Amino acid sequence: MIAFFVKRFFQAVVVMFVISLISFSIQDNLGDPLRELVGQAVSEEERQALREEMGLNDPFLVQYVRFAKKAVHGDLGNSYFFKKPAFEVIMKKLPATLELVFGATIIIILFSVPIGVYSAINPQSWFSKTVMGLSIVGISIPVFLTAIGLIYLFAIELNWLPSYGRGETSNVMGFWETGLLSADGLKHLILPSFTLASIMLPLFIRLIRAEMMEVLQSEYVKFAWAKGISPRRIYFVHALKNTMLPVITVGGVQIGTMVAYTILTETVFQWPGMGFLFLEAVNRVDTPLIVAYLIVVGAIFVVTNTLVDLIYGLVNPTVNLAGKK
């Protein structure tokens, strides 16, 4: 276990270095940040003086080394628009995004596991064939189109659910604003969560069905049938456990991907999370905020993948986490 964490730590350092380098290198292609800072009324001489003062005219390597030294201490620069540390601004929006991903993850688990297992056990049933057909449609529909359809049906036509915002929130532990503790907050979470879940739900249903069908054809399952073990135990103890091993691996990666996919969902629903903040930062050419967002999302990917490998090792003790022979 110690060897696993040491190996993962050095891998994380390399990955975060690459992410920071790429994130920092694209900022010059996003536009002139001085446009938002000073507007159009400032003379060219004043602009150049301000660029010199901010270090924007320095060579790329000099700028990156200066940024990296501060980033090691948690300083990712100050947002041009908010006039605050970019990391602080990102952290303020992080709870909303994580709650949205959490809601979508719960929906995916609640629907994909039973539907996928049933479809694997009864592959020729009309329900299984219908689910497989709908899953292809679900994978093909863009997330923003799903969001618009849900808003039109449940917010406009039926008037059951709110269509934008986060609703009523409560402060927990002095720094975490959550909407999970109020009925209004939960109502505001439903539509965005189903929209975000619609990206991954068809994928997981098909993945669980395919893995379950493959496991059911394995020799040890046939031997369990020959021993007269009850179907319920064969399906939900012997087969399902081995079915979930690749699902856990893919699921961990996809949870990290959903953090990035929240951009469109948060924009359509005006959800005040990191994705919505990122688009605003791009429009304002707020480069410190853009770089901070990319680094934080990259860190979430690294942490998520590490936890997935750890859980995979706990579920399947035969896996050697350290990678030794």
C-alpha positions in Angstrom: 0.0 0.0 0.0 2.8 2.4 0.8 4.5 1.6 -2.5 1.2 2.3 -4.2 0.9 5.7 -2.7 4.5 6.6 -3.4 4.1 5.6 -7.0 0.9 7.5 -7.3 2.4 10.6 -5.7 5.2 10.8 -8.3 2.7 10.1 -11.1 0.4 12.9 -9.7 3.4 15.4 -9.7 4.2 14.6 -13.3 0.5 14.9 -14.4 0.0 18.1 -12.5 3.2 19.6 -14.1 1.9 18.7 -17.6 -1.5 20.1 -16.9 -0.1 23.3 -15.4 2.2 23.7 -18.4 -0.5 23.3 -20.9 -3.0 25.5 -19.0 -0.4 28.2 -18.7 0.7 28.0 -22.3 -2.8 28.6 -23.8 -3.5 31.8 -22.0 -1.8 34.0 -24.7 -4.3 32.6 -27.2 -7.4 33.7 -25.3 -7.1 37.4 -25.9 -5.7 40.5 -24.1 -6.6 40.5 -20.4 -6.0 44.2 -20.3 -9.1 44.7 -22.3 -11.2 43.9 -19.3 -8.9 45.6 -16.8 -8.6 49.0 -18.4 -11.1 49.2 -21.3 -10.5 51.0 -24.5 -9.9 54.6 -23.2 -6.4 53.9 -22.0 -3.5 54.9 -24.3 -1.1 52.4 -25.8 1.8 53.7 -23.7 -0.2 53.1 -20.5 -1.1 49.6 -21.7 2.5 48.7 -22.3 3.5 50.1 -19.0 0.8 48.0 -17.3 1.9 44.9 -19.2 5.4 45.5 -18.0 4.2 45.9 -14.4 2.2 42.7 -14.6 5.0 40.8 -16.3 3.0 40.0 -19.4 5.9 41.0 -21.7 8.3 38.5 -20.1 9.4 35.4 -21.9 7.1 32.4 -21.5 9.6 30.4 -19.5 10.1 33.3 -17.1 6.4 33.7 -16.6 5.8 30.0 -16.1 8.6 29.6 -13.5 7.2 32.6 -11.6 3.8 31.1 -11.7 5.0 27.6 -10.7 6.8 28.9 -7.6 3.7 30.6 -6.4 1.4 27.6 -7.3 3.5 25.3 -5.1 2.4 27.5 -2.2 -1.2 27.5 -3.3 -1.1 30.9 -5.0 -2.6 30.5 -8.6 -2.7 34.3 -9.1 -5.4 36.9 -8.7 -8.6 37.0 -10.8 -8.7 40.2 -12.9 -12.4 40.5 -12.6 -13.1 39.5 -8.9 -9.9 41.1 -7.6 -9.4 38.1 -5.4 -7.1 35.0 -5.4 -8.3 32.7 -8.3 -8.1 29.6 -6.1 -10.4 31.2 -3.5 -12.9 32.1 -6.2 -12.8 28.5 -7.6 -13.2 27.0 -4.1 -16.3 29.1 -3.5 -17.9 27.7 -6.5 -16.7 24.1 -6.0 -19.5 22.9 -3.6 -22.2 23.7 -6.2 -20.4 21.7 -8.9 -19.6 18.7 -6.6 -23.2 18.6 -5.4 -24.4 18.5 -9.0 -21.9 15.7 -9.8 -23.0 13.9 -6.6 -26.7 14.1 -7.6 -25.9 12.8 -11.1 -23.8 10.0 -9.7 -26.6 8.8 -7.4 -29.1 8.8 -10.3 -26.6 6.8 -12.5 -26.1 4.2 -9.7 -29.8 3.9 -8.9 -30.8 3.3 -12.5 -27.9 1.7 -14.3 -27.2 -1.2 -11.9 -30.7 -2.7 -11.7 -31.5 -2.0 -15.4 -28.2 -3.3 -16.6 -28.4 -6.5 -14.4 -32.0 -7.2 -15.5 -31.1 -6.7 -19.2 -28.2 -9.1 -18.8 -30.3 -11.8 -17.1 -33.2 -11.4 -19.6 -31.5 -10.2 -22.8 -34.4 -11.3 -25.1 -37.1 -9.5 -23.1 -39.0 -6.5 -24.6 -37.7 -4.4 -21.8 -34.1 -5.2 -22.4 -34.4 -4.5 -26.2 -36.2 -1.2 -25.5 -33.5 -0.2 -23.0 -30.8 -0.9 -25.5 -32.5 1.1 -28.2 -33.1 4.0 -25.9 -29.5 3.9 -24.7 -28.3 4.5 -28.2 -30.6 7.5 -28.5 -29.5 8.7 -25.1 -25.8 8.6 -26.1 -26.5 10.5 -29.3 -28.5 13.4 -27.8 -26.3 16.4 -26.8 -26.6 17.4 -23.1 -27.8 20.9 -23.8 -30.7 19.5 -25.9 -31.6 17.2 -23.0 -31.5 20.2 -20.7 -33.8 22.3 -22.9 -36.2 19.4 -23.3 -36.4 18.8 -19.5 -36.9 22.5 -18.9 -39.7 22.7 -21.4 -41.5 19.7 -20.1 -41.1 19.9 -16.3 -40.6 23.7 -15.8 -42.7 25.3 -18.4 -45.5 22.9 -19.4 -46.0 21.0 -16.1 -44.5 23.7 -13.8 -43.3 21.1 -11.4 -39.6 22.0 -11.0 -37.6 25.2 -11.2 -35.5 25.8 -14.3 -32.6 27.9 -13.1 -30.5 28.7 -10.1 -29.5 26.8 -7.0 -32.4 27.6 -4.7 -32.1 28.0 -1.0 -28.7 27.2 0.5 -27.4 26.6 4.0 -23.9 27.3 5.3 -22.2 24.2 6.7 -19.0 24.3 8.7 -18.6 28.0 7.9 -17.3 27.5 4.3 -19.6 25.1 2.5 -22.8 26.4 0.9 -25.1 23.5 0.3 -28.6 23.2 -1.1 -29.0 19.5 0.0 -30.5 20.5 3.4 -33.5 22.3 2.1 -36.5 21.2 0.0 -36.1 24.2 -2.3 -32.4 23.4 -2.9 -33.2 19.7 -3.7 -35.9 20.8 -6.2 -33.5 23.0 -8.0 -31.0 20.1 -8.1 -33.3 17.6 -9.8 -33.3 18.8 -13.4 -29.6 19.6 -13.6 -28.7 16.3 -12.1 -30.8 14.3 -14.5 -29.4 16.3 -17.4 -25.8 15.6 -16.3 -26.6 11.9 -15.6 -28.1 11.6 -19.1 -24.5 11.7 -20.5 -23.2 8.7 -18.7 -26.4 6.7 -17.8 -26.8 4.9 -21.2 -23.0 4.1 -21.2 -23.2 2.5 -17.8 -26.4 0.5 -18.5 -24.7 -1.0 -21.6 -21.4 -1.6 -19.8 -23.1 -3.4 -16.9 -25.2 -5.5 -19.2 -22.2 -6.5 -21.4 -20.0 -7.3 -18.4 -22.8 -9.2 -16.6 -23.5 -11.3 -19.7 -19.9 -12.2 -20.1 -19.5 -13.2 -16.4 -22.7 -15.3 -16.6 -21.0 -17.4 -19.3 -17.8 -18.0 -17.2 -16.9 -21.5 -15.9 -17.3 -20.7 -12.2 -20.9 -19.5 -12.7 -21.7 -22.7 -14.7 -20.2 -24.6 -11.8 -22.4 -22.7 -9.3 -25.5 -23.6 -11.4 -24.3 -27.3 -11.3 -24.0 -27.2 -7.5 -27.7 -26.0 -7.3 -27.0 -22.6 -5.8 -30.0 -20.3 -5.9 -30.3 -18.0 -8.9 -30.5 -15.0 -6.6 -27.2 -15.8 -5.1 -25.5 -16.6 -8.4 -26.7 -13.3 -10.0 -26.2 -10.9 -7.1 -23.3 -12.4 -5.2 -21.1 -14.4 -7.6 -21.8 -12.6 -10.9 -22.5 -9.0 -9.9 -19.3 -8.7 -7.8 -17.1 -9.5 -10.8 -19.2 -7.5 -13.1 -18.6 -4.4 -11.0 -14.8 -4.5 -11.2 -14.4 -2.9 -14.7 -17.5 -0.7 -13.9 -15.7 0.8 -10.9 -12.6 1.6 -13.1 -14.7 3.2 -15.8 -16.9 4.9 -13.3 -14.1 6.6 -11.5 -12.8 8.1 -14.7 -16.2 9.2 -15.8 -17.0 10.9 -12.5 -13.9 13.1 -13.1 -15.1 13.6 -16.6 -18.5 14.8 -15.3 -16.8 17.6 -13.5 -15.7 18.9 -16.8 -19.0 18.2 -18.5 -20.8 20.4 -16.0 -19.9 23.4 -18.1 -22.9 23.0 -20.5 -25.3 21.9 -17.8 -24.4 24.7 -15.5 -24.7 27.2 -18.3 -28.2 26.1 -19.4 -29.5 26.0 -15.8 -27.6 29.1 -14.6 -26.1 26.8 -11.9 -23.5 28.8 -10.0 -20.7 26.3 -10.2 -17.2 26.1 -11.5 -18.3 25.3 -15.1 -20.4 28.4 -15.3 -17.6 30.4 -13.8 -15.1 29.0 -16.3 -17.2 30.2 -19.3 -17.5 33.7 -17.7 -13.8 33.7 -17.2 -13.2 32.8 -20.9 -15.5 35.7 -22.0 -13.7 38.1 -19.8 -10.2 36.8 -20.7 -9.6 36.3 -17.0 -6.5 34.1 -17.5 -5.6 33.5 -13.9 -9.1 32.1 -13.2 -9.0 30.0 -16.4 -5.6 28.5 -15.4 -6.8 27.9 -11.8 -9.9 26.1 -13.1 -8.0 23.8 -15.4 -5.5 22.9 -12.6 -8.3 22.2 -10.0 -10.2 20.0 -12.5 -6.9 18.2 -13.3 -6.3 17.7 -9.5 -9.8 16.2 -9.2 -9.0 13.8 -12.0 -5.8 12.7 -10.3 -7.4 12.2 -6.9 -10.4 10.4 -8.4 -8.3 7.9 -10.3 -6.1 7.2 -7.2 -9.2 6.5 -5.1 -10.6 4.2 -7.9 -7.4 2.2 -8.0 -7.5 1.9 -4.2 -11.2 0.8 -4.2 -10.4 -1.6 -7.1 -7.7 -3.2 -5.0 -10.0 -3.6 -2.0 -12.8 -5.2 -4.1 -10.4 -7.5 -5.9 -7.5 -8.5 -3.6 -5.7 -10.3 -6.4 -4.8 -6.9 -7.9 -1.3 -5.8 -7.1 -1.6 -2.1 -6.5 2.2 -1.5 -6.5 2.6 -3.2 -9.9 5.2 -5.7 -8.6 5.5 -9.2 -10.0 
